[in-house]
Amino acid sequence: MGIVCLENKKCSCGQFQLDELPCPHVLAALRQRDESFEEYCSPYYTRANLLRTYEIPVNLLLDERKWNVPQHITEEVVNPPKGGKRQPGRPQKERYKTYDEINSKNHKVSCGNYGGEGHNKRSCKNAPKKK
């Protein structure tokens, strides 16, 4: 359980400060106090700000053949970077996981022998006996 300070809009899990949206701990505290969560959300997430985002019309680009590109730009040749020097250290094998993926409690353990859930290969009782 996270430690919540509604006055300073902080939670010990850090998600409330990062997203500027109430995390599950804050929502539980607000439910306990019978308060609405709207005043604890960043103004960026309000309906008014969303509508203001699309106030200015977005003009479509013309067909690329109708663009007015200066000649010195069309003649410029851009080559790929030289060298391709590798970064030091072991290359990354997996992508970086998001905050939600790291903290999700929905991870299920499965057996490497036959795919059964609830145990792994090491604790499998149906594993073939070693001779």
N, CA, C and O atoms as CSV, one atom per row, in Angstrom:
chain,resi,resn,atom,element,x,y,z
A,1,MET,N,N,0.850,-1.182,0.000
A,1,MET,CA,C,0.000,0.000,0.000
A,1,MET,C,C,0.887,1.234,0.000
A,1,MET,O,O,1.848,1.303,0.766
A,2,GLY,N,N,0.583,2.192,-0.835
A,2,GLY,CA,C,1.348,3.423,-0.911
A,2,GLY,C,C,0.938,4.407,0.176
A,2,GLY,O,O,-0.189,4.375,0.670
A,3,ILE,N,N,1.867,5.274,0.537
A,3,ILE,CA,C,1.578,6.332,1.502
A,3,ILE,C,C,1.168,7.555,0.699
A,3,ILE,O,O,1.923,8.027,-0.151
A,4,VAL,N,N,-0.034,8.070,0.970
A,4,VAL,CA,C,-0.628,9.136,0.162
A,4,VAL,C,C,-0.693,10.432,0.949
A,4,VAL,O,O,-1.078,10.442,2.119
A,5,CYS,N,N,-0.308,11.542,0.289
A,5,CYS,CA,C,-0.502,12.887,0.836
A,5,CYS,C,C,-1.317,13.668,-0.193
A,5,CYS,O,O,-0.779,14.153,-1.188
A,6,LEU,N,N,-2.621,13.781,0.059
A,6,LEU,CA,C,-3.514,14.454,-0.887
A,6,LEU,C,C,-3.233,15.948,-0.961
A,6,LEU,O,O,-3.396,16.563,-2.015
A,7,GLU,N,N,-2.809,16.532,0.162
A,7,GLU,CA,C,-2.543,17.978,0.191
A,7,GLU,C,C,-1.412,18.358,-0.765
A,7,GLU,O,O,-1.503,19.368,-1.463
A,8,ASN,N,N,-0.349,17.555,-0.800
A,8,ASN,CA,C,0.798,17.829,-1.680
A,8,ASN,C,C,0.725,17.074,-3.001
A,8,ASN,O,O,1.627,17.177,-3.832
A,9,LYS,N,N,-0.348,16.318,-3.192
A,9,LYS,CA,C,-0.539,15.502,-4.395
A,9,LYS,C,C,0.663,14.581,-4.627
A,9,LYS,O,O,1.302,14.609,-5.678
A,10,LYS,N,N,0.949,13.756,-3.595
A,10,LYS,CA,C,2.071,12.825,-3.666
A,10,LYS,C,C,1.660,11.452,-3.155
A,10,LYS,O,O,0.794,11.316,-2.291
A,11,CYS,N,N,2.321,10.427,-3.728
A,11,CYS,CA,C,2.141,9.059,-3.264
A,11,CYS,C,C,3.514,8.395,-3.270
A,11,CYS,O,O,4.350,8.710,-4.116
A,12,SER,N,N,3.748,7.492,-2.346
A,12,SER,CA,C,5.063,6.855,-2.243
A,12,SER,C,C,5.382,5.979,-3.452
A,12,SER,O,O,6.552,5.673,-3.681
A,13,CYS,N,N,4.381,5.566,-4.235
A,13,CYS,CA,C,4.656,4.748,-5.420
A,13,CYS,C,C,5.251,5.594,-6.548
A,13,CYS,O,O,5.883,5.052,-7.455
A,14,GLY,N,N,5.054,6.920,-6.503
A,14,GLY,CA,C,5.636,7.816,-7.502
A,14,GLY,C,C,4.789,8.008,-8.753
A,14,GLY,O,O,5.035,8.934,-9.527
A,15,GLN,N,N,3.804,7.156,-8.961
A,15,GLN,CA,C,2.994,7.234,-10.181
A,15,GLN,C,C,2.117,8.487,-10.190
A,15,GLN,O,O,1.889,9.069,-11.250
A,16,PHE,N,N,1.628,8.905,-9.037
A,16,PHE,CA,C,0.770,10.087,-8.931
A,16,PHE,C,C,1.532,11.339,-9.373
A,16,PHE,O,O,0.982,12.174,-10.092
A,17,GLN,N,N,2.793,11.476,-8.949
A,17,GLN,CA,C,3.607,12.626,-9.323
A,17,GLN,C,C,4.004,12.562,-10.795
A,17,GLN,O,O,4.061,13.591,-11.470
A,18,LEU,N,N,4.274,11.375,-11.286
A,18,LEU,CA,C,4.761,11.200,-12.661
A,18,LEU,C,C,3.660,11.458,-13.683
A,18,LEU,O,O,3.861,12.225,-14.625
A,19,ASP,N,N,2.506,10.833,-13.510
A,19,ASP,CA,C,1.417,10.949,-14.481
A,19,ASP,C,C,0.530,12.168,-14.238
A,19,ASP,O,O,-0.200,12.591,-15.135
A,20,GLU,N,N,0.587,12.726,-13.045
A,20,GLU,CA,C,-0.309,13.800,-12.622
A,20,GLU,C,C,-1.769,13.361,-12.732
A,20,GLU,O,O,-2.666,14.161,-12.997
A,21,LEU,N,N,-1.970,12.074,-12.519
A,21,LEU,CA,C,-3.302,11.472,-12.437
A,21,LEU,C,C,-3.326,10.616,-11.180
A,21,LEU,O,O,-2.299,10.041,-10.822
A,22,PRO,N,N,-4.464,10.511,-10.498
A,22,PRO,CA,C,-4.522,9.700,-9.285
A,22,PRO,C,C,-4.180,8.225,-9.545
A,22,PRO,O,O,-4.743,7.594,-10.439
A,23,CYS,N,N,-3.258,7.699,-8.756
A,23,CYS,CA,C,-2.900,6.279,-8.839
A,23,CYS,C,C,-3.935,5.486,-8.019
A,23,CYS,O,O,-4.775,6.091,-7.352
A,24,PRO,N,N,-3.888,4.159,-8.057
A,24,PRO,CA,C,-4.862,3.366,-7.278
A,24,PRO,C,C,-4.864,3.687,-5.777
A,24,PRO,O,O,-5.912,3.620,-5.134
A,25,HIS,N,N,-3.696,4.035,-5.216
A,25,HIS,CA,C,-3.626,4.353,-3.789
A,25,HIS,C,C,-4.400,5.642,-3.488
A,25,HIS,O,O,-5.121,5.728,-2.494
A,26,VAL,N,N,-4.238,6.636,-4.359
A,26,VAL,CA,C,-4.941,7.905,-4.180
A,26,VAL,C,C,-6.442,7.701,-4.362
A,26,VAL,O,O,-7.243,8.252,-3.606
A,27,LEU,N,N,-6.822,6.911,-5.363
A,27,LEU,CA,C,-8.248,6.644,-5.584
A,27,LEU,C,C,-8.877,5.973,-4.358
A,27,LEU,O,O,-10.010,6.281,-3.988
A,28,ALA,N,N,-8.136,5.060,-3.735
A,28,ALA,CA,C,-8.652,4.399,-2.521
A,28,ALA,C,C,-8.815,5.407,-1.385
A,28,ALA,O,O,-9.807,5.369,-0.657
A,29,ALA,N,N,-7.838,6.310,-1.234
A,29,ALA,CA,C,-7.922,7.333,-0.181
A,29,ALA,C,C,-9.094,8.281,-0.443
A,29,ALA,O,O,-9.800,8.670,0.487
A,30,LEU,N,N,-9.298,8.649,-1.707
A,30,LEU,CA,C,-10.408,9.539,-2.055
A,30,LEU,C,C,-11.753,8.852,-1.831
A,30,LEU,O,O,-12.713,9.480,-1.385
A,31,ARG,N,N,-11.814,7.568,-2.143
A,31,ARG,CA,C,-13.047,6.806,-1.935
A,31,ARG,C,C,-13.377,6.767,-0.441
A,31,ARG,O,O,-14.539,6.877,-0.048
A,32,GLN,N,N,-12.340,6.609,0.384
A,32,GLN,CA,C,-12.510,6.562,1.840
A,32,GLN,C,C,-13.066,7.894,2.357
A,32,GLN,O,O,-13.899,7.922,3.262
A,33,ARG,N,N,-12.584,9.005,1.760
A,33,ARG,CA,C,-13.025,10.347,2.179
A,33,ARG,C,C,-14.272,10.806,1.426
A,33,ARG,O,O,-14.792,11.890,1.689
A,34,ASP,N,N,-14.751,9.986,0.494
A,34,ASP,CA,C,-15.923,10.301,-0.325
A,34,ASP,C,C,-15.716,11.610,-1.099
A,34,ASP,O,O,-16.599,12.467,-1.153
A,35,GLU,N,N,-14.500,11.741,-1.709
A,35,GLU,CA,C,-14.156,12.921,-2.510
A,35,GLU,C,C,-14.050,12.531,-3.976
A,35,GLU,O,O,-13.822,11.369,-4.313
A,36,SER,N,N,-14.218,13.515,-4.830
A,36,SER,CA,C,-14.105,13.298,-6.272
A,36,SER,C,C,-12.630,13.380,-6.679
A,36,SER,O,O,-11.849,14.100,-6.058
A,37,PHE,N,N,-12.258,12.640,-7.723
A,37,PHE,CA,C,-10.863,12.602,-8.153
A,37,PHE,C,C,-10.508,13.748,-9.108
A,37,PHE,O,O,-9.326,13.980,-9.360
A,38,GLU,N,N,-11.504,14.473,-9.647
A,38,GLU,CA,C,-11.251,15.466,-10.680
A,38,GLU,C,C,-10.264,16.549,-10.256
A,38,GLU,O,O,-9.410,16.950,-11.047
A,39,GLU,N,N,-10.370,17.024,-9.021
A,39,GLU,CA,C,-9.484,18.114,-8.600
A,39,GLU,C,C,-8.048,17.629,-8.366
A,39,GLU,O,O,-7.153,18.449,-8.158
A,40,TYR,N,N,-7.816,16.329,-8.398
A,40,TYR,CA,C,-6.477,15.791,-8.213
A,40,TYR,C,C,-5.808,15.417,-9.543
A,40,TYR,O,O,-4.696,14.890,-9.561
A,41,CYS,N,N,-6.497,15.697,-10.648
A,41,CYS,CA,C,-5.940,15.462,-11.976
A,41,CYS,C,C,-5.284,16.738,-12.478
A,41,CYS,O,O,-5.704,17.837,-12.117
A,42,SER,N,N,-4.264,16.600,-13.302
A,42,SER,CA,C,-3.609,17.745,-13.914
A,42,SER,C,C,-4.594,18.474,-14.820
A,42,SER,O,O,-5.447,17.833,-15.434
A,43,PRO,N,N,-4.496,19.808,-14.917
A,43,PRO,CA,C,-5.382,20.542,-15.824
A,43,PRO,C,C,-5.202,20.134,-17.290
A,43,PRO,O,O,-6.078,20.394,-18.114
A,44,TYR,N,N,-4.077,19.500,-17.618
A,44,TYR,CA,C,-3.845,19.041,-18.992
A,44,TYR,C,C,-4.888,18.020,-19.436
A,44,TYR,O,O,-5.153,17.883,-20.630
A,45,TYR,N,N,-5.479,17.304,-18.484
A,45,TYR,CA,C,-6.417,16.240,-18.814
A,45,TYR,C,C,-7.879,16.690,-18.795
A,45,TYR,O,O,-8.778,15.860,-18.925
A,46,THR,N,N,-8.125,17.984,-18.636
A,46,THR,CA,C,-9.503,18.452,-18.587
A,46,THR,C,C,-10.105,18.497,-19.987
A,46,THR,O,O,-9.396,18.559,-20.991
A,47,ARG,N,N,-11.414,18.464,-20.019
A,47,ARG,CA,C,-12.133,18.512,-21.297
A,47,ARG,C,C,-11.857,19.831,-22.011
A,47,ARG,O,O,-11.688,19.859,-23.230
A,48,ALA,N,N,-11.811,20.943,-21.235
A,48,ALA,CA,C,-11.569,22.269,-21.817
A,48,ALA,C,C,-10.221,22.320,-22.522
A,48,ALA,O,O,-10.118,22.857,-23.625
A,49,ASN,N,N,-9.183,21.765,-21.892
A,49,ASN,CA,C,-7.854,21.767,-22.520
A,49,ASN,C,C,-7.812,20.880,-23.750
A,49,ASN,O,O,-7.144,21.211,-24.729
A,50,LEU,N,N,-8.512,19.764,-23.713
A,50,LEU,CA,C,-8.562,18.892,-24.879
A,50,LEU,C,C,-9.207,19.625,-26.057
A,50,LEU,O,O,-8.710,19.559,-27.182
A,51,LEU,N,N,-10.302,20.314,-25.798
A,51,LEU,CA,C,-10.966,21.069,-26.858
A,51,LEU,C,C,-10.089,22.217,-27.359
A,51,LEU,O,O,-10.081,22.513,-28.554
A,52,ARG,N,N,-9.350,22.865,-26.452
A,52,ARG,CA,C,-8.449,23.950,-26.835
A,52,ARG,C,C,-7.326,23.453,-27.742
A,52,ARG,O,O,-6.828,24.199,-28.585
A,53,THR,N,N,-6.933,22.205,-27.569
A,53,THR,CA,C,-5.874,21.627,-28.400
A,53,THR,C,C,-6.255,21.643,-29.871
A,53,THR,O,O,-5.414,21.883,-30.737
A,54,TYR,N,N,-7.523,21.387,-30.146
A,54,TYR,CA,C,-7.986,21.280,-31.535
A,54,TYR,C,C,-8.712,22.536,-32.015
A,54,TYR,O,O,-9.391,22.501,-33.041
A,55,GLU,N,N,-8.574,23.663,-31.271
A,55,GLU,CA,C,-9.175,24.926,-31.689
A,55,GLU,C,C,-8.590,25.428,-32.999
A,55,GLU,O,O,-9.318,25.881,-33.882
A,56,ILE,N,N,-7.286,25.346,-33.115
A,56,ILE,CA,C,-6.582,25.855,-34.293
A,56,ILE,C,C,-6.715,24.818,-35.403
A,56,ILE,O,O,-6.389,23.649,-35.198
A,57,PRO,N,N,-7.185,25.229,-36.564
A,57,PRO,CA,C,-7.331,24.245,-37.644
A,57,PRO,C,C,-5.981,23.737,-38.140
A,57,PRO,O,O,-5.007,24.487,-38.208
A,58,VAL,N,N,-5.941,22.475,-38.479
A,58,VAL,CA,C,-4.735,21.851,-39.016
A,58,VAL,C,C,-4.913,21.733,-40.522
A,58,VAL,O,O,-5.794,21.021,-41.005
A,59,ASN,N,N,-4.061,22.443,-41.255
A,59,ASN,CA,C,-4.165,22.430,-42.713
A,59,ASN,C,C,-3.450,21.223,-43.286
A,59,ASN,O,O,-2.356,20.867,-42.849
A,60,LEU,N,N,-4.068,20.607,-44.254
A,60,LEU,CA,C,-3.467,19.455,-44.906
A,60,LEU,C,C,-2.331,19.905,-45.806
A,60,LEU,O,O,-2.375,21.000,-46.367
A,61,LEU,N,N,-1.308,19.059,-45.946
A,61,LEU,CA,C,-0.217,19.346,-46.879
A,61,LEU,C,C,-0.692,19.061,-48.294
A,61,LEU,O,O,-1.460,18.129,-48.534
A,62,LEU,N,N,-0.230,19.864,-49.208
A,62,LEU,CA,C,-0.551,19.629,-50.608
A,62,LEU,C,C,0.180,18.394,-51.096
A,62,LEU,O,O,1.040,17.847,-50.407
A,63,ASP,N,N,-0.173,17.971,-52.283
A,63,ASP,CA,C,0.515,16.852,-52.904
A,63,ASP,C,C,2.004,17.191,-53.021
A,63,ASP,O,O,2.357,18.326,-53.342
A,64,GLU,N,N,2.866,16.223,-52.765
A,64,GLU,CA,C,4.312,16.454,-52.748
A,64,GLU,C,C,4.819,17.068,-54.061
A,64,GLU,O,O,5.803,17.807,-54.049
A,65,ARG,N,N,4.177,16.779,-55.167
A,65,ARG,CA,C,4.610,17.327,-56.458
A,65,ARG,C,C,4.347,18.830,-56.542
A,65,ARG,O,O,4.948,19.510,-57.374
A,66,LYS,N,N,3.465,19.358,-55.702
A,66,LYS,CA,C,3.139,20.785,-55.720
A,66,LYS,C,C,3.938,21.596,-54.705
A,66,LYS,O,O,3.737,22.806,-54.597
A,67,TRP,N,N,4.841,20.957,-53.959
A,67,TRP,CA,C,5.640,21.660,-52.967
A,67,TRP,C,C,6.605,22.610,-53.661
A,67,TRP,O,O,7.103,22.317,-54.748
A,68,ASN,N,N,6.864,23.741,-53.033
A,68,ASN,CA,C,7.822,24.710,-53.546
A,68,ASN,C,C,9.124,24.545,-52.760
A,68,ASN,O,O,9.324,25.204,-51.739
A,69,VAL,N,N,10.012,23.661,-53.238
A,69,VAL,CA,C,11.262,23.348,-52.543
A,69,VAL,C,C,12.405,24.060,-53.265
A,69,VAL,O,O,12.549,23.903,-54.477
A,70,PRO,N,N,13.226,24.844,-52.546
A,70,PRO,CA,C,14.357,25.531,-53.184
A,70,PRO,C,C,15.329,24.543,-53.821
A,70,PRO,O,O,15.475,23.415,-53.351
A,71,GLN,N,N,15.983,24.966,-54.875
A,71,GLN,CA,C,16.865,24.084,-55.647
A,71,GLN,C,C,18.044,23.593,-54.813
A,71,GLN,O,O,18.430,22.429,-54.925
A,72,HIS,N,N,18.631,24.468,-53.966
A,72,HIS,CA,C,19.798,24.038,-53.174
A,72,HIS,C,C,19.442,22.904,-52.213
A,72,HIS,O,O,20.324,22.144,-51.813
A,73,ILE,N,N,18.176,22.775,-51.838
A,73,ILE,CA,C,17.754,21.678,-50.960
A,73,ILE,C,C,17.531,20.402,-51.770
A,73,ILE,O,O,17.895,19.316,-51.319
A,74,THR,N,N,16.942,20.519,-52.952
A,74,THR,CA,C,16.705,19.313,-53.768
A,74,THR,C,C,18.003,18.700,-54.265
A,74,THR,O,O,18.059,17.496,-54.513
A,75,GLU,N,N,19.043,19.503,-54.413
A,75,GLU,CA,C,20.337,18.996,-54.899
A,75,GLU,C,C,21.195,18.424,-53.765
A,75,GLU,O,O,22.183,17.734,-54.016
A,76,GLU,N,N,20.820,18.709,-52.544
A,76,GLU,CA,C,21.627,18.257,-51.408
A,76,GLU,C,C,21.520,16.739,-51.243
A,76,GLU,O,O,20.428,16.175,-51.301
A,77,VAL,N,N,22.677,16.082,-51.035
A,77,VAL,CA,C,22.722,14.637,-50.856
A,77,VAL,C,C,23.004,14.351,-49.381
A,77,VAL,O,O,23.967,14.864,-48.812
A,78,VAL,N,N,22.162,13.535,-48.778
A,78,VAL,CA,C,22.345,13.167,-47.369
A,78,VAL,C,C,22.760,11.712,-47.324
A,78,VAL,O,O,22.005,10.832,-47.740
A,79,ASN,N,N,23.978,11.448,-46.811
A,79,ASN,CA,C,24.505,10.093,-46.695
A,79,ASN,C,C,24.299,9.565,-45.282
A,79,ASN,O,O,24.175,10.345,-44.337
A,80,PRO,N,N,24.263,8.239,-45.135
A,80,PRO,CA,C,24.143,7.684,-43.781
A,80,PRO,C,C,25.407,7.970,-42.972
A,80,PRO,O,O,26.461,8.226,-43.553
A,81,PRO,N,N,25.320,7.932,-41.652
A,81,PRO,CA,C,26.498,8.202,-40.825
A,81,PRO,C,C,27.607,7.191,-41.091
A,81,PRO,O,O,27.343,6.030,-41.404
A,82,LYS,N,N,28.858,7.651,-40.960
A,82,LYS,CA,C,30.012,6.790,-41.219
A,82,LYS,C,C,30.366,5.998,-39.967
A,82,LYS,O,O,30.103,6.422,-38.842
A,83,GLY,N,N,30.961,4.850,-40.195
A,83,GLY,CA,C,31.514,4.067,-39.093
A,83,GLY,C,C,30.554,3.054,-38.512
A,83,GLY,O,O,30.779,1.850,-38.643
A,84,GLY,N,N,29.520,3.494,-37.894
A,84,GLY,CA,C,28.617,2.564,-37.237
A,84,GLY,C,C,29.267,1.910,-36.039
A,84,GLY,O,O,29.104,0.710,-35.822
A,85,LYS,N,N,30.019,2.704,-35.241
A,85,LYS,CA,C,30.715,2.167,-34.076
A,85,LYS,C,C,29.716,1.670,-33.040
A,85,LYS,O,O,28.774,2.378,-32.681
A,86,ARG,N,N,29.927,0.455,-32.566
A,86,ARG,CA,C,29.056,-0.128,-31.548
A,86,ARG,C,C,29.312,0.508,-30.197
A,86,ARG,O,O,30.429,0.923,-29.888
A,87,GLN,N,N,28.268,0.578,-29.406
A,87,GLN,CA,C,28.387,1.083,-28.043
A,87,GLN,C,C,29.058,0.027,-27.168
A,87,GLN,O,O,28.890,-1.167,-27.413
A,88,PRO,N,N,29.814,0.443,-26.155
A,88,PRO,CA,C,30.455,-0.534,-25.273
A,88,PRO,C,C,29.421,-1.262,-24.411
A,88,PRO,O,O,28.344,-0.733,-24.135
A,89,GLY,N,N,29.759,-2.465,-23.997
A,89,GLY,CA,C,28.877,-3.230,-23.119
A,89,GLY,C,C,28.082,-4.279,-23.856
A,89,GLY,O,O,28.078,-4.344,-25.085
A,90,ARG,N,N,27.423,-5.082,-23.086
A,90,ARG,CA,C,26.614,-6.164,-23.644
A,90,ARG,C,C,25.369,-5.581,-24.296
A,90,ARG,O,O,24.731,-4.702,-23.717
A,91,PRO,N,N,25.005,-6.056,-25.502
A,91,PRO,CA,C,23.804,-5.527,-26.152
A,91,PRO,C,C,22.530,-5.924,-25.404
A,91,PRO,O,O,22.466,-6.982,-24.778
A,92,GLN,N,N,21.530,-5.067,-25.479
A,92,GLN,CA,C,20.269,-5.305,-24.789
A,92,GLN,C,C,19.519,-6.442,-25.470
A,92,GLN,O,O,19.389,-6.454,-26.694
A,93,LYS,N,N,19.024,-7.398,-24.688
A,93,LYS,CA,C,18.304,-8.554,-25.223
A,93,LYS,C,C,16.802,-8.312,-25.295
A,93,LYS,O,O,16.140,-8.802,-26.210
A,94,GLU,N,N,16.257,-7.556,-24.334
A,94,GLU,CA,C,14.821,-7.303,-24.289
A,94,GLU,C,C,14.565,-5.807,-24.288
A,94,GLU,O,O,15.450,-5.016,-23.960
A,95,ARG,N,N,13.353,-5.425,-24.654
A,95,ARG,CA,C,12.990,-4.014,-24.612
A,95,ARG,C,C,12.804,-3.591,-23.161
A,95,ARG,O,O,12.566,-4.425,-22.287
A,96,TYR,N,N,12.912,-2.295,-22.914
A,96,TYR,CA,C,12.676,-1.774,-21.580
A,96,TYR,C,C,11.181,-1.845,-21.290
A,96,TYR,O,O,10.363,-1.442,-22.117
A,97,LYS,N,N,10.831,-2.355,-20.120
A,97,LYS,CA,C,9.425,-2.497,-19.756
A,97,LYS,C,C,8.898,-1.190,-19.174
A,97,LYS,O,O,9.641,-0.437,-18.544
A,98,THR,N,N,7.609,-0.929,-19.390
A,98,THR,CA,C,6.994,0.274,-18.847
A,98,THR,C,C,6.717,0.079,-17.365
A,98,THR,O,O,6.792,-1.034,-16.844
A,99,TYR,N,N,6.397,1.173,-16.699
A,99,TYR,CA,C,6.120,1.143,-15.271
A,99,TYR,C,C,4.986,0.170,-14.959
A,99,TYR,O,O,5.057,-0.584,-13.988
A,100,ASP,N,N,3.936,0.191,-15.789
A,100,ASP,CA,C,2.785,-0.683,-15.551
A,100,ASP,C,C,3.143,-2.149,-15.709
A,100,ASP,O,O,2.640,-2.988,-14.962
A,101,GLU,N,N,4.011,-2.479,-16.673
A,101,GLU,CA,C,4.392,-3.873,-16.891
A,101,GLU,C,C,5.229,-4.394,-15.736
A,101,GLU,O,O,5.100,-5.556,-15.351
A,102,ILE,N,N,6.084,-3.548,-15.182
A,102,ILE,CA,C,6.950,-3.965,-14.078
A,102,ILE,C,C,6.121,-4.255,-12.834
A,102,ILE,O,O,6.374,-5.229,-12.124
A,103,ASN,N,N,5.127,-3.405,-12.573
A,103,ASN,CA,C,4.338,-3.514,-11.345
A,103,ASN,C,C,3.070,-4.329,-11.491
A,103,ASN,O,O,2.287,-4.402,-10.543
A,104,SER,N,N,2.833,-4.945,-12.643
A,104,SER,CA,C,1.591,-5.719,-12.803
A,104,SER,C,C,1.684,-7.010,-12.003
A,104,SER,O,O,2.737,-7.643,-11.928
A,105,LYS,N,N,0.576,-7.377,-11.416
A,105,LYS,CA,C,0.533,-8.586,-10.601
A,105,LYS,C,C,-0.104,-9.729,-11.378
A,105,LYS,O,O,-0.458,-10.753,-10.793
A,106,ASN,N,N,-0.256,-9.566,-12.701
A,106,ASN,CA,C,-0.905,-10.576,-13.528
A,106,ASN,C,C,0.081,-11.574,-14.121
A,106,ASN,O,O,-0.293,-12.352,-14.998
A,107,HIS,N,N,1.323,-11.572,-13.667
A,107,HIS,CA,C,2.320,-12.473,-14.218
A,107,HIS,C,C,2.049,-13.893,-13.740
A,107,HIS,O,O,1.977,-14.135,-12.535
A,108,LYS,N,N,1.900,-14.826,-14.660
A,108,LYS,CA,C,1.631,-16.214,-14.307
A,108,LYS,C,C,2.866,-17.048,-14.603
A,108,LYS,O,O,3.486,-16.910,-15.657
A,109,VAL,N,N,3.212,-17.907,-13.671
A,109,VAL,CA,C,4.357,-18.791,-13.826
A,109,VAL,C,C,3.903,-20.015,-14.609
A,109,VAL,O,O,2.832,-20.562,-14.349
A,110,SER,N,N,4.725,-20.444,-15.574
A,110,SER,CA,C,4.370,-21.647,-16.325
A,110,SER,C,C,5.564,-22.599,-16.378
A,110,SER,O,O,6.721,-22.184,-16.307
A,111,CYS,N,N,5.254,-23.863,-16.503
A,111,CYS,CA,C,6.255,-24.927,-16.488
A,111,CYS,C,C,6.978,-24.999,-17.829
A,111,CYS,O,O,6.349,-24.931,-18.885
A,112,GLY,N,N,8.301,-25.136,-17.784
A,112,GLY,CA,C,9.096,-25.262,-18.998
A,112,GLY,C,C,9.031,-26.648,-19.608
A,112,GLY,O,O,9.387,-26.823,-20.774
A,113,ASN,N,N,8.579,-27.650,-18.836
A,113,ASN,CA,C,8.491,-29.011,-19.357
A,113,ASN,C,C,7.273,-29.201,-20.255
A,113,ASN,O,O,7.390,-29.701,-21.374
A,114,TYR,N,N,6.092,-28.795,-19.754
A,114,TYR,CA,C,4.879,-29.049,-20.526
A,114,TYR,C,C,3.937,-27.855,-20.599
A,114,TYR,O,O,2.860,-27.975,-21.183
A,115,GLY,N,N,4.304,-26.693,-20.024
A,115,GLY,CA,C,3.507,-25.477,-20.142
A,115,GLY,C,C,2.412,-25.299,-19.112
A,115,GLY,O,O,1.624,-24.358,-19.214
A,116,GLY,N,N,2.339,-26.183,-18.113
A,116,GLY,CA,C,1.313,-26.049,-17.079
A,116,GLY,C,C,1.535,-24.789,-16.251
A,116,GLY,O,O,2.675,-24.359,-16.073
A,117,GLU,N,N,0.462,-24.194,-15.745
A,117,GLU,CA,C,0.567,-22.959,-14.975
A,117,GLU,C,C,0.634,-23.253,-13.483
A,117,GLU,O,O,0.163,-24.291,-13.019
A,118,GLY,N,N,1.231,-22.317,-12.734
A,118,GLY,CA,C,1.265,-22.415,-11.278
A,118,GLY,C,C,2.586,-22.940,-10.723
A,118,GLY,O,O,2.807,-22.887,-9.513
A,119,HIS,N,N,3.458,-23.438,-11.574
A,119,HIS,CA,C,4.778,-23.888,-11.121
A,119,HIS,C,C,5.761,-23.731,-12.283
A,119,HIS,O,O,5.360,-23.490,-13.422
A,120,ASN,N,N,7.055,-23.871,-11.976
A,120,ASN,CA,C,8.069,-23.770,-13.026
A,120,ASN,C,C,8.723,-25.127,-13.251
A,120,ASN,O,O,8.352,-26.117,-12.620
A,121,LYS,N,N,9.691,-25.167,-14.146
A,121,LYS,CA,C,10.351,-26.418,-14.525
A,121,LYS,C,C,11.043,-27.067,-13.325
A,121,LYS,O,O,11.023,-28.289,-13.173
A,122,ARG,N,N,11.656,-26.236,-12.476
A,122,ARG,CA,C,12.417,-26.755,-11.342
A,122,ARG,C,C,11.517,-27.433,-10.311
A,122,ARG,O,O,11.902,-28.436,-9.709
A,123,SER,N,N,10.301,-26.876,-10.106
A,123,SER,CA,C,9.422,-27.444,-9.085
A,123,SER,C,C,8.358,-28.366,-9.685
A,123,SER,O,O,7.378,-28.689,-9.013
A,124,CYS,N,N,8.531,-28.788,-10.916
A,124,CYS,CA,C,7.552,-29.642,-11.600
A,124,CYS,C,C,7.561,-31.056,-11.010
A,124,CYS,O,O,8.614,-31.684,-10.902
A,125,LYS,N,N,6.382,-31.545,-10.633
A,125,LYS,CA,C,6.272,-32.878,-10.072
A,125,LYS,C,C,6.078,-33.913,-11.163
A,125,LYS,O,O,6.204,-35.109,-10.899
A,126,ASN,N,N,5.776,-33.488,-12.380
A,126,ASN,CA,C,5.583,-34.402,-13.507
A,126,ASN,C,C,6.824,-34.498,-14.392
A,126,ASN,O,O,6.760,-35.031,-15.500
A,127,ALA,N,N,7.949,-33.984,-13.904
A,127,ALA,CA,C,9.174,-33.981,-14.706
A,127,ALA,C,C,9.691,-35.409,-14.881
A,127,ALA,O,O,9.537,-36.232,-13.977
A,128,PRO,N,N,10.300,-35.716,-16.024
A,128,PRO,CA,C,10.872,-37.055,-16.220
A,128,PRO,C,C,12.019,-37.267,-15.235
A,128,PRO,O,O,12.792,-36.348,-14.965
A,129,LYS,N,N,12.122,-38.462,-14.711
A,129,LYS,CA,C,13.163,-38.805,-13.733
A,129,LYS,C,C,14.513,-38.883,-14.421
A,129,LYS,O,O,14.630,-39.437,-15.514
A,130,LYS,N,N,15.550,-38.316,-13.766
A,130,LYS,CA,C,16.926,-38.390,-14.304
A,130,LYS,C,C,17.547,-39.707,-13.859
A,130,LYS,O,O,17.352,-40.163,-12.733
A,131,LYS,N,N,18.294,-40.297,-14.772
A,131,LYS,CA,C,18.958,-41.570,-14.432
A,131,LYS,C,C,20.386,-41.367,-14.059
A,131,LYS,O,O,21.085,-42.331,-13.747
